[in-house]
C-alpha cells in the first residue's frame, strides 16, 4: 500500500492507482482517463498551481508528517529580504523582483554549450513501443518548449525496416523519423540526444548518425538506469517478430527458435516474449580497466566528429557513481545523467525495480559530495542532471539545489510522457479518422474533460494560444495535441519553479544553492548533508536576539 495519498482535494486531482513519490501512479497507463496532478496540469497549465474554487474555499497544507528520507522530506527555504541574480536591466525594487522575471534558462557542456529554456530534459525514450507510438507528441512538444529529448537505446535494432549490412546499420527509418520530427521545430534551445548500449555500439549507430546528421546530434553512452540493473527490455507478442529479434542478435526469452516454445506459443500457453539487451563491461575486472575502455570509447566518438558526448548511469552504488563522475569529468563530457532507483521504465522486472539499487535522494546526495571532492582537487567537474522519480516543480528546485552547483537539469521520464498520451487520446476522440495513426485510446471525450475543460482544443488546453503564437495559425494544423499538452505542462512547471525561486530570492538558476533547502527530519539531514530546518540560520537568529 502506498504511503502517498491518492486524492488531493485542494487540486481536485485523483490517482487511478497507487501514487509514487512523484505523484504519478506506479503503473501509468496511456489510456488513462485521469486525473493525477500531471494529467490535469497538461490541460490546466499554471492554474493547477493554486487551490480550486477560489472565493468559496480556504486551504491548509497536509504535508506535516515528515517520516523517512525522500525528496518530499526536503523543504524549500524562503527569505524575507534581498534579491540575487536579477538581469542587468532590472533593479532590486519591488516592481522588478517579481516571479515572472526569474530566468529559467540553463546550459550544459564543456567546449560547446547546449541551451535549454527550462531546466528539464526527457528520460531516454527508446525501443519500448509506447515511446515509438507517441514520439511525435513528445518530440514536437520538447522542441517547441526548448528542452533536450533523448532517443533511448535499441531503436535501430528493433526496427523491422532498418537494414544492417556486414554488422553495420545502413538504413534506419525509425531513428531518422525521431530525429527529423524534433529538428523540424528545433530553434536553438534543447537538443536531440541519441543513446547507445552494447547492441547499438555493435550496430554502428554512432557512425550512422554522424554521417547523416553531423554534430547536430548529441551522442550518449549508457551505463545504466534507475529502474533496473540489466539491459533494456521490451515485450513482443508476435512469434515472427520474436524470431526476427533473436536473429538480430538480441536475447529473447523464452527462446522463440525452440520447437517446444513455438508449440507452446501456438497453443496459447506462452503469449509473449521478452527481448533483452546485454550487460556492458563483462570482460573487465576493475575500475582501471573500465576507465581505459571508457576513455577509448570517448576518444573514438570524438574522432568520428562528435562535439557533444554525454553519459547516463544508474543506481549501482558508490563505486560506479564515483567512476561515472570522475571519468566523465576527466573525459570532459558535456553531461552526466544520474538516475536513482525510483525512476520509471517502459518495461523492467517489477520486483527488481522495487528492491535493487540506491534511491534517488541518497545517490544524488553522494553525487554532490563526490563532485565537491573533485572540485577541491581543481577539477572542472562535469555538468550533471538528476533523474529518478521527479515530476513536479518543487522536485526540480530541490534536485537543482541538492546538487548545486553541478546540477544543470532535472531529467523527467514518465512525467513528460503523460501529456503526450493525453493529447493523443483527445485528438483521437475529436478526429476518429486520425485515431489509429495517433494511437488514441478514446472513442469520445470523458465527462471529466467536457464538463471541466470543454470540447475543443482551444478550450481544453491552456497553452493552445501560446503555441499558436509561436508557430503561427497556418502551422497549427501540423502540431499534435500531445505537443500542446507538453507545452502546457511545461508552462505549469516553469511558473511554479519561478515562484519557488522568487520566494528564495533567487532570480537565475545559477544562484540556487544547497542553502535554499533544509531537511524536515534528522534522518534526512544525516543522509543528505542538508541542515535540519530549525538549525538553519539559528546562530544568526540568536545573535539578533542577543544584541
N, C-alpha and C positions, 0 to 999 in steps of 0.2 A: 504494500500500500504506500502510495507516495506521501511524503510529508508536506507537499505543497498543495495548497487549496486549488480545487478545480474551478470554483466560481469566484469571480471578482464583481461584487455588486456595484462598486463605485464606477468601474469602467463598463459594466454590463457585458463582460466577456465571460465565456464558459469554455472549458476544455472538454472535448469529447472523451478523451482518455485521461490517464494519469499524467499530470504535468511534471516535467523535469525542472531542474533549477532555472533553465532558460525561460520557463513559462510555456514552452511548446510541449505538446503531448509526446510521451516516449515513442509512440507509434503515430507518425504524422502521415495522413492519407491525402493523396492527390485529389480524391473525390469528396473530401470533407465539405460539409455544408456549414461549418463554423461551430463556435465562433471564439477562438482564442484571441488574445491581445494582438498577436502578429497578424492574424487573419483579418481582424477588424481594422487594424491600422493600415492595411493595404487598400482600404477604401476611404476611411475617415481621415487618414493622414494625421496631421498635428493636432486635430481636435481630440484625439484619443489620449492626449497628454493630460486632459482635465476630467474631473468627475462629470458624470452625466446629469442631465436635468437641472442645469443651473437655474437658480431662482426659486426652486422648490426643495432644495436639499442642502444639508451640510455634510461634510465628510471628515472622517478621522482615520489616521493610519492604524493598520492592524499589524504592522511589522515591528512587534515589540519583543518577541521571544527569540533571542539570538542564540541558537544552540548549534554547536559543531563548527567546522571550518569549511567555508564555501564563499563564493563571490558575494552572495546575498548577506554575508556577515561582515563585509566591509561596508563602511558608511562614508558618505562624501562630506568633506569639510566645507563649511561656509565661513565667510569673513564679513565683518561689518564696516570695514574701511579699506581703501586702497583700490588700485586697478593696475594690472600688469598686461603688457603685450598689445596695447591698442595700436592701431595703424597710425602712421606718422601724421596723417591729415586729421586725426581726431585728438581731442583734448580729454583731460580727466574730469570733465564736467558731467553732471548727471544726465545731460542731454545726449552725450556721446557714449556713456558707459551703459549701454543697453544691450540686451542679449542678441538682437539681430546683427550687431556689429562684431560679434565673435567670429573670428576667421577660422574655419574648419579645414582649410586646405593643408595637405601634408605632402611629403615627398619621401622617397626612399631611393637608395642606390649609392654607389661609390663614384665611379667616373661618369656615369650617365644617370641623371636623376629622372625618376618616374613620378609624375604628379598625380594626385588624387584630390577630387573636390571635397570629399569627406573621408574620414579615416577608417574606412572599411574595405574589405575585399571579399570575394566569394570563396567558399571552400572549393575543393577540387571536384568538378563535375565531370566524371569520366565515363566509363563504359556501362554504368547502370542505365537501364532503358529509360528511367524516369528523367535522367539528365538529357538524353537524346530527344525525348518527346517534347520537352518544354524549353529546349535550348534557345529558341528564338526569343521567347519572353525574357529569359534570364539575361541573355547577351545584349539584346537591344536595350533593355532597362539599365543594365550596368553601363553601357556606352553612353546613353543619354545623361545619366546622372554623373558619370565620370569617375568610376572606381574600377579597380582591376578585377578581372574574372579569370578563373583557372580552368583550363581544359584538363581533366584528370587523366589518369593512366588508362592504357589499353584501348583507346578509341580506335586506333588503327587496326589492332589485332582482331577485334570483334566485328568489324565492318565487312560484311559479305561481299561488298562491291570493291573493297580495296584489293590491290594487286601487289603481291610480293614476289620478286624475281631474284633468284640467287641469294636469298636471305635478306633482301633489302626492299623496302617499300618503294614502289614507283608510282602508285596511284592510291589516293585515299579520299574519296568523295565526302565522307562524313567529317573528317578532320578539316578539310578545306571549307566545308559549309560552316562549321563552327567559327573558324577564324574569319571568314568573309562576312558573316552576319554581324559580328562585333565591329569589324573595321568599317563597315558601311556608315556607322553613326559615331565612330571614334572622332573626337575633336581635340585631342592633345592631352586630355586627362584620362587617367586609367591606363590599362594595358591588357593585352591578351597574353596569358601565361600558359605554356604547354608543358605538362608534367610528363616525366618518363620514369618507368620502372624497368625491371630486368628485361622483360619481353620487348618493351618499346626501344630500349637501347640496342638489343639484338636486331630488331627490325629496321634500324636506321632512321628512326623518327627525327632525330636531331638533324641529320644530313638532309632529309627530305624537306623539313620546314625551312632551314636556312637557304636552301636552293630556291625555294618557291617564294618565300616572303622576306628574305634578308633579315636584317636585325630589327625589323618592326615587331618581332615576336620575342617575348622573354622565354627562356628555357628553364625548366625546373627539374632538379634531381630529387628523387623521393627516397627517403629512408623509412618512412612510416607515417602512421596517423594515430589519432587517439582512440579510434573505435576498435582497433584490432592490432595484433602483433604478427599477423601473417599477411600474405599478399592479397590484393584485391579480389573480390568475388562478384560474380553475377549468377543469376539463376535462369535457366532456359528450359522450356517445356516442349521443345521440338527435337526429335531424335536426330534428324539430318543435320540440324544446326549444331547439336552437341558433338556429332562426329566431325563436322567442319572445324569446330574449335579445338578438338583433340588433334586433328591433322595440322592445325596452325601452331601446334607446339604447347598448348596450354594443358594444365592438369584439369581433367574433367571427372567429377565424382558423382555417381559411380561411373566406371569406365564404359562409355557408350559403344565401344567396339567389341565388347564381350557378348557372345551369343546369348548367355543366360540373362544379361542385363537388358538386351534388346527384347527378349521374350517377356521379361517382367514389365518392361515399359508398354509393350503392345497389349498386355493383359490388364494394365491399369495398376499393377502393384507398385510400380515406380512411375511417378507423374512428372518429375523434373530432374534436372541435372545442375550441379554447381560447378562453375568454371572458376578455377583459382590461378592466381599468379604465383611466381616463385619468390623465395626469400633472397635478399641480396647478401653479398659478402660471406657466403657459406664456406668459401675456401680460405678464409682469413682467420687468424687466431688471436690477434691482439690489436690494440688501438693504433700501434705504429704501422702495422700492415694496412689497416683500414685507411689511415691518413695518406699513406703512399698511393694507394689505389684511388682514393678520392681526389687527390691533387692532380693525378694524371688525367682523370676524367674531366676536371675543370679545365686543365690546360688544353685537352683535346677539343673541348667545346669552344674555347676562345680561338683555337686555331681554325675552326670552321667558320668563324666570323661573328660569334655571339658576343655582344657587348654587355648584355644583362643576363646574369645567371642567378638563380635562387635555389634554396634548399628547403624541403619540407621534412620535418622529423616528428615522430610520435612520442608516446609517453613511456618509453622503455625504462628510464631510470637515470640516475645521476651521471654514470659514466658516459652513456650515449648523449646526454644533454651537454655535458662538458665538451665532448668531442665535436658535436654539431656547432656549438658556439665558437670554439677555438679554430676549428678547421675552416668554417665559413668566414671567420674574421681574417685568418691568415691568407685565405684564397681571395680575399676582397670581393666576396659575393655581395649581391645587391640586397638580398633579403633572406632572412631565416624565419620560416613559419614554424612555431612550436605548438603542437596540438596535444592538449591534455585529454586524459580519459574523462568521458562525459560528452565528448564530441559525437556527432552524428555520422550516419552512413546510409548508403543505399542497400547494402547487404553485408552483414557481418554475423558471425555466430553470436547469438544473443547472450549466452552466459559468459562468453569471452568479453563482450562489451561491459557486462556487469561486474566482472571480477578481475580484469587484468589492468596493469599499468598504474600510472601516477595521476590522480585527479588534477584538473587544470590549475587550481589556485596554488597547490603545492609545487607543481612543475614550474609555473610562471614565477613564483617567488624565488626559486632557486636559479632560474634563468637570470633574474636581476642580480642576484648575489654573484654568480659566475661572471656576468658581464662586468661587474664592478671590479672583480679581481683582475681581469684582463686590462680594464681601463687604467687601473693603478700601475700596471706594468708598462703603460704607454701605448697600448694597442688602440687602434681606431676600430672599436667594436662594431660588428655587423648590425645593421638595422634589423629589427625584429617585428614580427606580427604574432599576436597571441590568438590561439584558437581553442575551442573545446567547450561547447555548451553556452555560448554567448549570443544574445539575441536582442537585448534592449539597449536604450541609450545610456542607462546607468551602468550596464555591463561595459559599454565602450569606455566610459570615463574611468571606471575602476581599473580596467585592464591597462589602459594607457598610463594611468598613474602608478600602478603596481610595478610596471616595467620601465618607468621613466628613468633616464632619457633615451633608452634604447628602443622602446616600442613606438612604431610609427603608424601601425594599422591594427585593426581587430578583424580577424578572419571569421566570417559567419557562413555556416553551411546551410542548415535546414531553414533558418530564419529568412534567408534571401530567396529560398525556393518557394515558400508559401504563396507570395503574391503571384508568381508565375502560374501555379496551379489554379489559383482563384480566378485570375484574369482569363485563362483559357476556358474554364468552366462557364464563366459569364458570357464570353464571346460565343461559345458553342451553343449556349441556350438561346442567345439573341439571334444567332445566324446558324440554323441547323445545317445548312449546306457546307459550313466550314467545320462542323463539329469533329468529324473524323480526322481531318487534317490537323486540327488543333489539339487533338486528344482530349476534347472536352468530355466531362462525365455527367453533365446535367441535361435533361430534356427541357427543363424550364427553370426559371429563377426561383429559388426558395423564398418563402414568405419573409424570412428574417432579412432578406435583401430588399424585396419590393416594398415592404412596409416601412423600413427604416431608411433606405437609401434612394430607391426609385427603380425605374425600369430602363433607363438609357445610360450609356457610358458617361454622358455629360453630368447626369445626376448622381451616379454611383461613385465615381472616383473624384476625390477632392483635388487630385493633381492633374485632371484632364486638361484644363486650360493652360496650365503651366507647360505641359508637354506640347500642346498646340502652339503656344507662343515660341517654343524653342525650334520646332521643326517646320512650322507653317501649316496652313489649312490644307494645302494640297497633299502634303506628305502624311497627314494623319491617317489616311486610309491604309497606309502601309505599316502603321505602328500597332503591334498586337496589344490587346488589352492587358495581357500579362505584364508587358513592359511598362504600361501606365501604372499598374499596381505596384511594380517595383519602385518606380519614381515616387509614388505616393507614400509607400512605407519609408523610403529613404528620407523623404521630407520630414516625416514624423521623427525619425531617429536623429536627424540633423537639428531640428528645432529643439528637441529635448536635450540634446548634448549642449547646444548653445546656452540653454537656460541653466543647466548644471554648471557649466564653465563660468557664466556670468556671476552666479552665486558664489563661486570660489574666487571671483575677481581675476580670472584668467581669460584673456581675450584672444589668445592664439594657442594652438596645440603645444608648441614648443615650451610653453611656460607651465604646463601641467607637471606636477612633481608628486613624489610619494607623500609629501606633507599635505596633500589635498585629500587624502583619505585617512580614516582611522579604523581600528579594529573594534568590533562590537562585543567581543569577549576575549578573555585572556588566552584562550587556546589559539584563536586566530592571530593574536599578537605574537605568540611564540613561534608559530609556523611561518608567518609571512614577514616578520620583522617590522610590521606596521604597528605603531604605538596604539595602546588602548585609548579609547576616546576621552576619558577624563584625565589622562596623563598628558595629552597634547596641550602644550602651552600652559600647563599648570604652574610652572615656575614663574612665567610672566604674570599670570593671574595673581599669584601670591605677592609678587613684587608690587603690583598695583595696589593691593590691599594694605600692604605694609609701608607704603610711602608716607 
